[in-house]
Amino acid sequence: MENNGIRQPMNKRQRFIRFMRIVAVTLVTLWLLVLMIASTDTDDLWFSLMIVSALVIFFVTIPITGFWLYSFIKAVRRRTKTDKILLWFHIVDLLMCGAVVYFANQPTHKCDAFIMAQYCRGENAFWMRNTVAQYKNMLPDSTELYVEIKNGTVPQSDILSERDMKELKRLLEDFCGCIGIDVNNYSNSSYSRLLFRRIGMGMYSFRFYDHPLSLEQQDSLNLKENLIVFNDSTVFEYGSGAFGSLDFPGKEEFLEKFCKMTNS
């Protein structure tokens, strides 16, 4: 410990506090670094897991956060060698917090029925329907193709060639703005799906039906908590994954406003 340029010996309590400050700042910096990297990925799975893990081990997270805040205040107020070093780490941590907030609020990290409705119009709708029809026709009899693009890699398939898969990736990313496809040519199949966005463990998808749905069929589908009928051949679907509610987030609000728009 330094006082007016004179180094004074630290007692056990002071040594413990300095040790915990260093540990807290190190752990927070590493956690924020991983979180920032995860926030740049359009797949929110790892980002969500980082947040959930911090909440699950709250008995560790809360004390670490407390020591980090204490260390930040001390680093600003005092000017020992340790404080000066830790202050730089605190500044980096704050910058990474800002980066996480920025990346997490990018459009690809958000989704709801309003975004899907806005996207599923005009040229986008043409390319999405054209892509599912094209790849459904390419499949051998009684087969299914399920592809989800992760980290920009070209997925492999036992059904289609590598060239076809590269073209599929190009169509999905550059023309459809989607992250995956689910098509099959079974006799009982009535629709194909394009995977739109994955938010956490939840997946938002477009269902494209082969034939127009009757009003009775539309009403029946709308009764299901995870589906929203957009028109007579397009349905929005939400899958919550292994955990979470099956309900389509914001479904009632969307249907209320959508009905007003269509009736006006």
C-alpha positions as CSV (number, residue, x, y, z in Angstrom):
1,M,0.0,0.0,0.0
2,E,1.3,3.5,-0.9
3,N,0.6,6.7,1.0
4,N,2.1,10.0,-0.2
5,G,4.7,8.0,-2.1
6,I,5.7,5.9,0.9
7,R,5.0,2.2,0.7
8,Q,3.4,0.8,3.8
9,P,2.9,-2.8,4.6
10,M,-0.7,-4.2,4.1
11,N,-2.5,-6.1,6.7
12,K,-4.4,-9.4,6.0
13,R,-7.7,-7.6,5.3
14,Q,-6.1,-5.3,2.8
15,R,-4.3,-8.1,1.0
16,F,-7.6,-10.1,0.8
17,I,-9.5,-7.2,-0.6
18,R,-6.8,-6.5,-3.2
19,F,-6.8,-10.2,-4.2
20,M,-10.6,-10.2,-4.5
21,R,-10.5,-7.1,-6.6
22,I,-8.1,-8.7,-9.0
23,V,-10.1,-11.9,-9.2
24,A,-13.4,-10.0,-9.7
25,V,-12.0,-7.8,-12.5
26,T,-10.3,-10.8,-14.2
27,L,-13.5,-12.9,-14.2
28,V,-15.8,-10.0,-15.3
29,T,-13.4,-9.1,-18.1
30,L,-13.2,-12.7,-19.4
31,W,-17.0,-13.1,-19.1
32,L,-17.6,-9.8,-21.0
33,L,-15.1,-10.8,-23.7
34,V,-16.9,-14.1,-24.3
35,L,-20.3,-12.4,-24.1
36,M,-19.2,-9.7,-26.6
37,I,-18.0,-12.4,-29.1
38,A,-21.3,-14.3,-28.6
39,S,-23.3,-11.1,-29.2
40,T,-21.8,-10.7,-32.7
41,D,-23.2,-14.1,-33.8
42,T,-26.7,-14.1,-35.4
43,D,-27.3,-17.3,-33.5
44,D,-28.2,-16.1,-30.0
45,L,-27.9,-19.5,-28.3
46,W,-24.4,-18.9,-26.8
47,F,-25.4,-15.3,-25.8
48,S,-28.4,-16.6,-24.0
49,L,-26.5,-19.4,-22.3
50,M,-24.0,-16.9,-21.0
51,I,-26.7,-14.7,-19.5
52,V,-28.6,-17.7,-18.0
53,S,-25.4,-19.2,-16.5
54,A,-24.7,-15.9,-14.8
55,L,-28.2,-15.9,-13.3
56,V,-28.1,-19.5,-12.3
57,I,-24.9,-19.1,-10.3
58,F,-26.1,-15.8,-8.7
59,F,-24.5,-16.8,-5.4
60,V,-21.2,-16.3,-7.2
61,T,-22.2,-13.6,-9.6
62,I,-23.5,-11.1,-7.0
63,P,-20.3,-11.1,-4.8
64,I,-18.1,-10.9,-7.9
65,T,-20.2,-7.9,-9.2
66,G,-20.0,-6.3,-5.8
67,F,-16.2,-6.5,-5.7
68,W,-16.0,-5.3,-9.3
69,L,-18.0,-2.2,-8.4
70,Y,-16.0,-1.6,-5.2
71,S,-12.8,-2.0,-7.2
72,F,-14.0,0.5,-9.8
73,I,-14.8,3.2,-7.2
74,K,-11.4,2.6,-5.5
75,A,-9.6,2.7,-8.8
76,V,-11.1,6.1,-9.6
77,R,-10.5,7.6,-6.2
78,R,-7.0,6.3,-5.5
79,R,-3.8,6.4,-7.5
80,T,-1.7,3.4,-6.3
81,K,0.0,1.3,-8.9
82,T,-2.6,-1.5,-8.5
83,D,-5.5,1.0,-8.9
84,K,-4.0,2.5,-12.1
85,I,-3.7,-1.0,-13.6
86,L,-7.2,-2.1,-12.5
87,L,-8.7,1.2,-13.8
88,W,-7.6,0.3,-17.3
89,F,-9.3,-3.0,-17.0
90,H,-12.5,-1.3,-15.7
91,I,-12.4,1.0,-18.7
92,V,-12.1,-1.9,-21.1
93,D,-15.0,-3.7,-19.3
94,L,-17.2,-0.6,-19.8
95,L,-16.3,-0.4,-23.5
96,M,-17.2,-4.1,-23.9
97,C,-20.5,-3.6,-22.1
98,G,-21.3,-0.9,-24.7
99,A,-20.3,-3.2,-27.5
100,V,-22.5,-6.0,-26.1
101,V,-25.5,-3.6,-25.9
102,Y,-24.8,-2.4,-29.5
103,F,-24.5,-5.9,-31.1
104,A,-27.4,-7.3,-29.1
105,N,-29.7,-4.6,-30.5
106,Q,-28.9,-5.2,-34.1
107,P,-31.9,-6.3,-36.3
108,T,-30.7,-9.9,-36.7
109,H,-31.0,-10.3,-32.9
110,K,-34.6,-9.3,-32.8
111,C,-37.8,-10.9,-34.1
112,D,-41.5,-10.8,-33.6
113,A,-44.6,-11.2,-35.8
114,F,-44.5,-7.5,-36.9
115,I,-40.9,-8.0,-38.2
116,M,-42.0,-11.2,-40.0
117,A,-45.0,-9.5,-41.5
118,Q,-42.9,-6.6,-42.8
119,Y,-40.3,-9.0,-44.2
120,C,-42.8,-11.4,-45.8
121,R,-43.9,-9.1,-48.6
122,G,-42.9,-8.3,-52.2
123,E,-39.6,-9.6,-53.5
124,N,-38.7,-11.4,-50.2
125,A,-41.9,-13.5,-50.4
126,F,-41.1,-14.4,-54.0
127,W,-37.6,-15.6,-53.3
128,M,-38.7,-17.5,-50.2
129,R,-41.5,-19.4,-52.0
130,N,-39.3,-20.0,-55.0
131,T,-36.5,-21.4,-52.9
132,V,-38.7,-23.9,-51.0
133,A,-40.4,-25.0,-54.2
134,Q,-37.0,-25.4,-56.0
135,Y,-35.5,-27.6,-53.3
136,K,-38.6,-29.6,-52.6
137,N,-38.6,-30.6,-56.3
138,M,-35.0,-31.6,-56.1
139,L,-35.5,-34.1,-53.3
140,P,-35.8,-37.9,-54.0
141,D,-39.1,-39.6,-53.1
142,S,-40.0,-39.7,-49.4
143,T,-37.0,-37.7,-48.2
144,E,-36.7,-34.6,-46.0
145,L,-34.1,-31.8,-46.1
146,Y,-33.6,-29.9,-42.8
147,V,-30.7,-27.3,-42.9
148,E,-29.8,-24.6,-40.4
149,I,-26.9,-22.4,-41.3
150,K,-24.6,-21.8,-38.4
151,N,-21.6,-19.4,-38.3
152,G,-21.7,-18.9,-42.0
153,T,-20.6,-22.5,-42.9
154,V,-21.9,-24.5,-45.8
155,P,-23.9,-27.4,-44.2
156,Q,-23.4,-30.9,-45.5
157,S,-26.1,-33.2,-46.8
158,D,-26.5,-36.9,-47.7
159,I,-29.3,-36.0,-50.1
160,L,-27.9,-33.1,-52.1
161,S,-24.5,-32.4,-53.6
162,E,-22.0,-29.9,-52.1
163,R,-22.7,-27.6,-55.1
164,D,-26.5,-27.6,-54.4
165,M,-25.8,-26.9,-50.7
166,K,-23.6,-23.9,-51.5
167,E,-26.3,-22.6,-53.8
168,L,-28.9,-23.1,-51.1
169,K,-26.8,-21.2,-48.6
170,R,-26.4,-18.3,-51.1
171,L,-30.2,-18.2,-51.7
172,L,-31.0,-18.3,-48.0
173,E,-28.6,-15.6,-47.0
174,D,-28.5,-13.3,-50.0
175,F,-32.1,-13.5,-51.3
176,C,-34.3,-15.0,-48.5
177,G,-32.6,-13.5,-45.5
178,C,-33.2,-16.7,-43.6
179,I,-31.0,-19.2,-41.7
180,G,-32.4,-22.5,-42.7
181,I,-34.9,-24.6,-44.6
182,D,-37.2,-27.6,-43.8
183,V,-38.8,-29.3,-46.9
184,N,-39.9,-32.8,-47.7
185,N,-41.9,-34.6,-50.4
186,Y,-43.9,-37.0,-48.3
187,S,-47.5,-37.6,-49.5
188,N,-49.0,-36.1,-46.3
189,S,-46.9,-32.9,-46.4
190,S,-48.9,-29.7,-46.9
191,Y,-46.3,-27.0,-46.3
192,S,-42.6,-26.2,-46.3
193,R,-40.7,-24.1,-43.8
194,L,-38.0,-21.4,-43.9
195,L,-36.2,-20.8,-40.6
196,F,-36.1,-17.1,-40.2
197,R,-34.3,-16.2,-37.0
198,R,-33.2,-17.9,-33.8
199,I,-33.5,-15.8,-30.7
200,G,-32.0,-17.6,-27.8
201,M,-33.4,-21.1,-28.0
202,G,-36.5,-20.0,-29.8
203,M,-36.9,-20.3,-33.6
204,Y,-39.1,-18.1,-35.7
205,S,-40.1,-19.7,-39.0
206,F,-42.3,-19.2,-42.1
207,R,-44.7,-21.9,-43.1
208,F,-45.5,-21.8,-46.9
209,Y,-48.5,-24.0,-47.7
210,D,-48.8,-25.8,-51.0
211,H,-52.5,-24.8,-51.4
212,P,-54.6,-21.9,-50.1
213,L,-56.0,-22.5,-46.6
214,S,-59.8,-22.3,-46.1
215,L,-61.2,-19.9,-43.5
216,E,-61.9,-22.9,-41.3
217,Q,-58.3,-24.1,-41.6
218,Q,-57.0,-20.6,-40.9
219,D,-59.1,-20.3,-37.7
220,S,-58.0,-23.8,-36.6
221,L,-54.3,-22.8,-37.0
222,N,-54.7,-19.5,-35.2
223,L,-56.1,-21.4,-32.2
224,K,-52.7,-23.0,-31.7
225,E,-50.5,-20.9,-29.4
226,N,-47.4,-21.1,-31.5
227,L,-48.9,-20.2,-34.9
228,I,-50.1,-17.0,-36.5
229,V,-51.9,-17.0,-39.9
230,F,-50.6,-14.2,-42.1
231,N,-52.6,-15.0,-45.2
232,D,-54.2,-18.0,-46.9
233,S,-50.9,-19.7,-47.6
234,T,-48.4,-18.2,-45.1
235,V,-48.2,-18.9,-41.4
236,F,-45.7,-17.7,-38.8
237,E,-44.4,-20.3,-36.5
238,Y,-42.6,-20.1,-33.2
239,G,-40.6,-23.0,-31.6
240,S,-39.4,-22.5,-28.0
241,G,-36.9,-25.3,-28.0
242,A,-36.4,-27.5,-24.9
243,F,-37.3,-24.8,-22.4
244,G,-39.7,-21.8,-22.3
245,S,-43.3,-21.1,-23.2
246,L,-44.8,-22.5,-26.4
247,D,-46.8,-19.2,-26.9
248,F,-45.8,-17.1,-29.9
249,P,-44.4,-13.9,-28.2
250,G,-46.7,-10.9,-28.7
251,K,-49.3,-12.9,-30.6
252,E,-52.4,-11.2,-29.2
253,E,-51.0,-7.7,-29.8
254,F,-50.1,-8.6,-33.4
255,L,-53.5,-10.2,-34.2
256,E,-55.3,-7.2,-32.7
257,K,-53.4,-4.7,-34.8
258,F,-53.3,-6.9,-37.9
259,C,-57.1,-7.3,-37.9
260,K,-57.5,-3.5,-37.6
261,M,-55.2,-3.0,-40.6
262,T,-56.9,-5.6,-42.8
263,N,-60.4,-4.3,-41.8
264,S,-59.6,-0.6,-42.4
